[in-house]
Amino acid sequence: MLQVESMPGVRILTPKRRDIDPSVNPPTVAVAGSATVTPFSPVVRPATAASPAQPATETSPAIVVEEKLKDAFARGWAVIVWNDPVNLMDYVVYVFKTVLKMNEQDASRHMWEVHQKGKSLVARETREKAELIVHRLRGFGLNATMESSP
C-alpha cells in the first residue's frame, strides 16, 4: 500500500493535522465585517403549524371522483376504424388479425364494412384497453378513434 504521507511534496490537511476537532470546535471563517460564519453547518428550522398561504383551490369530494372513474371505466368505449385511401385491404385484414386477434372471417368482414360504409366498430372495451387498441392501430397506419358508447 502506498503511504501518501511519506511522498515528498504532499501535505495532507486533515482535522487532526490542523488541530481541529469538528465535533468539539467547528472551524469558523471570517466574513467581511464583524460576522463569523461556520461553514457547512446544517440549518435546522423548527416546524411551524402555520403553512405559507396557498391559492384557494376547490376540491371535489372523493365520492364524485370515484363515480366519474367508475363511469369512465365501466362504460364501454367503442374503437372505430375509419376508411382511408392508403392502406390495402389485405393489409387491413392483417392488422385486425394481429392487433385485435380476430380470425380471418371476422377481420375480412370488418375490413369490408370499413370499405363500404366508411367505418367499422371493431371493439368495445374499457377506456384503458380502448386507448391501447387505438394506439396500436395507429401505429400500423390505420385511422382509428375511440368514443364512449351509451
C-alpha positions as CSV (number, residue, x, y, z in Angstrom):
1,M,0.0,0.0,0.0
2,L,1.3,3.4,-0.9
3,Q,1.9,5.8,2.0
4,V,0.7,9.2,0.9
5,E,2.2,11.0,3.9
6,S,5.7,9.8,3.0
7,M,5.5,11.2,-0.5
8,P,7.7,14.2,-1.0
9,G,5.8,17.5,-1.6
10,V,2.5,16.1,-0.4
11,R,0.9,17.6,2.6
12,I,-2.4,16.3,3.9
13,L,-4.7,18.8,5.6
14,T,-6.9,16.7,7.9
15,P,-8.7,17.9,11.0
16,K,-6.1,16.2,13.2
17,R,-3.3,17.7,11.3
18,R,-4.7,21.2,11.7
19,D,-5.5,20.5,15.3
20,I,-9.2,20.9,14.7
21,D,-11.8,18.6,16.1
22,P,-15.0,19.4,14.1
23,S,-17.3,17.8,16.7
24,V,-16.0,20.0,19.6
25,N,-14.7,23.1,17.9
26,P,-16.2,23.7,14.4
27,P,-14.0,25.7,12.1
28,T,-15.0,29.3,11.5
29,V,-14.5,31.6,8.6
30,A,-14.2,35.4,8.9
31,V,-16.6,37.3,6.6
32,A,-16.3,41.0,5.7
33,G,-17.4,42.9,8.7
34,S,-17.6,41.6,12.2
35,A,-19.7,38.5,11.4
36,T,-18.2,35.0,11.7
37,V,-19.7,32.1,9.7
38,T,-19.4,28.4,10.4
39,P,-19.1,26.6,7.1
40,F,-21.2,23.5,6.3
41,S,-23.3,23.9,9.4
42,P,-26.8,22.4,8.8
43,V,-29.6,24.8,9.1
44,V,-32.3,23.5,11.4
45,R,-35.7,25.2,11.2
46,P,-38.4,24.5,13.7
47,A,-41.6,23.1,12.3
48,T,-44.4,25.6,12.4
49,A,-48.1,24.9,12.4
50,A,-48.9,27.7,10.0
51,S,-48.0,26.9,6.5
52,P,-47.5,29.6,3.9
53,A,-50.6,30.9,2.2
54,Q,-51.6,28.7,-0.8
55,P,-54.0,29.7,-3.6
56,A,-57.6,28.8,-2.9
57,T,-58.5,25.5,-4.6
58,E,-61.8,23.9,-4.7
59,T,-61.7,20.2,-4.1
60,S,-64.5,17.9,-5.0
61,P,-65.5,15.1,-2.7
62,A,-63.8,11.8,-3.2
63,I,-67.2,10.2,-4.0
64,V,-67.7,12.3,-7.1
65,V,-64.2,11.4,-8.3
66,E,-64.8,7.8,-7.7
67,E,-68.1,7.9,-9.5
68,K,-66.5,9.6,-12.5
69,L,-63.8,7.0,-12.6
70,K,-66.3,4.1,-12.4
71,D,-68.3,5.7,-15.2
72,A,-65.2,6.1,-17.4
73,F,-64.1,2.5,-16.9
74,A,-67.4,0.7,-16.6
75,R,-69.0,2.2,-19.6
76,G,-68.0,0.6,-22.9
77,W,-65.7,2.6,-25.2
78,A,-66.1,1.9,-28.9
79,V,-63.0,1.6,-31.1
80,I,-63.8,2.7,-34.6
81,V,-61.6,2.2,-37.7
82,W,-62.2,4.7,-40.5
83,N,-61.7,4.2,-44.2
84,D,-58.6,5.7,-45.9
85,P,-57.4,5.5,-49.5
86,V,-53.9,4.5,-48.4
87,N,-54.0,1.0,-46.9
88,L,-54.6,-2.1,-49.0
89,M,-57.5,-4.4,-48.0
90,D,-55.2,-7.4,-47.3
91,Y,-53.0,-5.2,-45.0
92,V,-56.1,-4.0,-43.0
93,V,-57.1,-7.7,-42.6
94,Y,-53.6,-8.5,-41.4
95,V,-53.7,-5.6,-38.9
96,F,-57.1,-6.7,-37.5
97,K,-55.8,-10.2,-37.0
98,T,-52.6,-9.0,-35.4
99,V,-53.8,-6.3,-33.1
100,L,-57.4,-7.4,-32.3
101,K,-56.7,-11.2,-32.5
102,M,-59.6,-11.7,-35.0
103,N,-59.9,-14.7,-37.1
104,E,-59.8,-14.4,-40.9
105,Q,-63.5,-14.2,-41.4
106,D,-64.2,-11.5,-38.8
107,A,-61.2,-9.5,-39.9
108,S,-62.4,-9.6,-43.6
109,R,-66.0,-8.7,-42.5
110,H,-64.8,-5.6,-40.6
111,M,-62.5,-4.7,-43.5
112,W,-65.4,-4.8,-45.9
113,E,-67.5,-2.7,-43.5
114,V,-64.8,-0.1,-43.4
115,H,-64.5,-0.1,-47.2
116,Q,-68.3,0.0,-47.9
117,K,-69.6,2.2,-45.0
118,G,-66.5,4.2,-44.3
119,K,-66.1,3.0,-40.7
120,S,-66.4,-0.1,-38.5
121,L,-66.8,-0.7,-34.8
122,V,-64.1,-3.2,-34.2
123,A,-64.0,-3.4,-30.4
124,R,-65.9,-2.3,-27.3
125,E,-63.6,-2.2,-24.3
126,T,-62.8,-0.3,-21.1
127,R,-61.2,3.1,-21.6
128,E,-57.6,1.9,-21.0
129,K,-57.9,-1.1,-23.3
130,A,-59.6,1.0,-26.0
131,E,-56.8,3.6,-25.8
132,L,-54.2,0.9,-26.2
133,I,-56.0,-0.6,-29.2
134,V,-56.3,2.8,-30.9
135,H,-52.7,3.5,-30.2
136,R,-51.6,0.2,-31.7
137,L,-53.9,0.5,-34.8
138,R,-52.5,4.0,-35.4
139,G,-49.0,2.5,-35.1
140,F,-49.9,0.3,-38.0
141,G,-51.1,3.3,-40.0
142,L,-54.8,2.8,-39.7
143,N,-57.1,5.7,-38.9
144,A,-58.7,4.7,-35.6
145,T,-60.6,6.6,-32.9
146,M,-62.5,5.8,-29.7
147,E,-65.7,7.2,-28.3
148,S,-67.8,6.5,-25.3
149,S,-70.8,4.4,-26.1
150,P,-74.1,4.6,-24.1
